[in-house]
Amino acid sequence: QHPSKVYHIADAAFYTADNFTRSELLRSWISRVPATLKEVKKLLIADLPFRPCADDRYQYREQVTEYQ
């Protein structure tokens, strides 16, 4: 039991249907998804704006979706 919200960080290998069905993994997590997914392929060619980070060397884009 952690007193504050915990985010788990994982690479694209974590992003599998098996992992999403394991109840112990259904917590808050951040991951890069595999570029082989259709939705990711569309996002990679789209001209979408990025948001600046506190560190000027980095920018990011958030995309919320459901894995089916």
C-alpha positions as protocol buffer text, in pm:
chain_id: "A"
residue {
  index: 1
  type: GLN
  ca { x: 0 y: 0 z: 0 }
}
residue {
  index: 2
  type: HIS
  ca { x: 160 y: 321 z: -117 }
}
residue {
  index: 3
  type: PRO
  ca { x: 24 y: 647 z: 34 }
}
residue {
  index: 4
  type: SER
  ca { x: 7 y: 820 z: -305 }
}
residue {
  index: 5
  type: LYS
  ca { x: -91 y: 721 z: -656 }
}
residue {
  index: 6
  type: VAL
  ca { x: 175 y: 509 z: -827 }
}
residue {
  index: 7
  type: TYR
  ca { x: 234 y: 507 z: -1203 }
}
residue {
  index: 8
  type: HIS
  ca { x: 409 y: 211 z: -1358 }
}
residue {
  index: 9
  type: ILE
  ca { x: 634 y: 284 z: -1659 }
}
residue {
  index: 10
  type: ALA
  ca { x: 671 y: 16 z: -1926 }
}
residue {
  index: 11
  type: ASP
  ca { x: 809 y: -17 z: -2277 }
}
residue {
  index: 12
  type: ALA
  ca { x: 606 y: -128 z: -2580 }
}
residue {
  index: 13
  type: ALA
  ca { x: 658 y: -497 z: -2498 }
}
residue {
  index: 14
  type: PHE
  ca { x: 418 y: -454 z: -2202 }
}
residue {
  index: 15
  type: TYR
  ca { x: 132 y: -350 z: -2433 }
}
residue {
  index: 16
  type: THR
  ca { x: -38 y: -688 z: -2484 }
}
residue {
  index: 17
  type: ALA
  ca { x: -392 y: -821 z: -2442 }
}
residue {
  index: 18
  type: ASP
  ca { x: -264 y: -1075 z: -2187 }
}
residue {
  index: 19
  type: ASN
  ca { x: -126 y: -800 z: -1965 }
}
residue {
  index: 20
  type: PHE
  ca { x: -455 y: -609 z: -1976 }
}
residue {
  index: 21
  type: THR
  ca { x: -647 y: -909 z: -1847 }
}
residue {
  index: 22
  type: ARG
  ca { x: -421 y: -956 z: -1543 }
}
residue {
  index: 23
  type: SER
  ca { x: -593 y: -776 z: -1255 }
}
residue {
  index: 24
  type: GLU
  ca { x: -267 y: -695 z: -1075 }
}
residue {
  index: 25
  type: LEU
  ca { x: -159 y: -493 z: -1380 }
}
residue {
  index: 26
  type: LEU
  ca { x: -482 y: -293 z: -1406 }
}
residue {
  index: 27
  type: ARG
  ca { x: -340 y: 11 z: -1236 }
}
residue {
  index: 28
  type: SER
  ca { x: -218 y: 345 z: -1363 }
}
residue {
  index: 29
  type: TRP
  ca { x: 61 y: 299 z: -1614 }
}
residue {
  index: 30
  type: ILE
  ca { x: 242 y: 485 z: -1890 }
}
residue {
  index: 31
  type: SER
  ca { x: 372 y: 303 z: -2193 }
}
residue {
  index: 32
  type: ARG
  ca { x: 485 y: 355 z: -2547 }
}
residue {
  index: 33
  type: VAL
  ca { x: 263 y: 138 z: -2764 }
}
residue {
  index: 34
  type: PRO
  ca { x: 392 y: -73 z: -3054 }
}
residue {
  index: 35
  type: ALA
  ca { x: 415 y: 112 z: -3386 }
}
residue {
  index: 36
  type: THR
  ca { x: 257 y: -190 z: -3553 }
}
residue {
  index: 37
  type: LEU
  ca { x: -93 y: -97 z: -3431 }
}
residue {
  index: 38
  type: LYS
  ca { x: -321 y: 61 z: -3695 }
}
residue {
  index: 39
  type: GLU
  ca { x: -407 y: 360 z: -3476 }
}
residue {
  index: 40
  type: VAL
  ca { x: -39 y: 429 z: -3408 }
}
residue {
  index: 41
  type: LYS
  ca { x: 43 y: 414 z: -3779 }
}
residue {
  index: 42
  type: LYS
  ca { x: -223 y: 681 z: -3844 }
}
residue {
  index: 43
  type: LEU
  ca { x: -91 y: 900 z: -3561 }
}
residue {
  index: 44
  type: LEU
  ca { x: 268 y: 874 z: -3687 }
}
residue {
  index: 45
  type: ILE
  ca { x: 175 y: 1029 z: -4023 }
}
residue {
  index: 46
  type: ALA
  ca { x: -67 y: 1287 z: -3881 }
}
residue {
  index: 47
  type: ASP
  ca { x: 54 y: 1641 z: -3831 }
}
residue {
  index: 48
  type: LEU
  ca { x: -45 y: 1679 z: -3466 }
}
residue {
  index: 49
  type: PRO
  ca { x: 80 y: 1948 z: -3227 }
}
residue {
  index: 50
  type: PHE
  ca { x: 307 y: 1860 z: -2937 }
}
residue {
  index: 51
  type: ARG
  ca { x: 299 y: 2020 z: -2592 }
}
residue {
  index: 52
  type: PRO
  ca { x: 613 y: 2161 z: -2433 }
}
residue {
  index: 53
  type: CYS
  ca { x: 750 y: 2003 z: -2117 }
}
residue {
  index: 54
  type: ALA
  ca { x: 902 y: 2178 z: -1818 }
}
residue {
  index: 55
  type: ASP
  ca { x: 1235 y: 2071 z: -1968 }
}
residue {
  index: 56
  type: ASP
  ca { x: 1264 y: 2268 z: -2295 }
}
residue {
  index: 57
  type: ARG
  ca { x: 1448 y: 1978 z: -2462 }
}
residue {
  index: 58
  type: TYR
  ca { x: 1130 y: 1768 z: -2472 }
}
residue {
  index: 59
  type: GLN
  ca { x: 776 y: 1780 z: -2606 }
}
residue {
  index: 60
  type: TYR
  ca { x: 496 y: 1528 z: -2580 }
}
residue {
  index: 61
  type: ARG
  ca { x: 160 y: 1426 z: -2717 }
}
residue {
  index: 62
  type: GLU
  ca { x: -97 y: 1237 z: -2515 }
}
residue {
  index: 63
  type: GLN
  ca { x: -336 y: 996 z: -2687 }
}
residue {
  index: 64
  type: VAL
  ca { x: -599 y: 814 z: -2485 }
}
residue {
  index: 65
  type: THR
  ca { x: -753 y: 505 z: -2644 }
}
residue {
  index: 66
  type: GLU
  ca { x: -905 y: 168 z: -2560 }
}
residue {
  index: 67
  type: TYR
  ca { x: -724 y: -155 z: -2636 }
}
residue {
  index: 68
  type: GLN
  ca { x: -959 y: -403 z: -2804 }
}
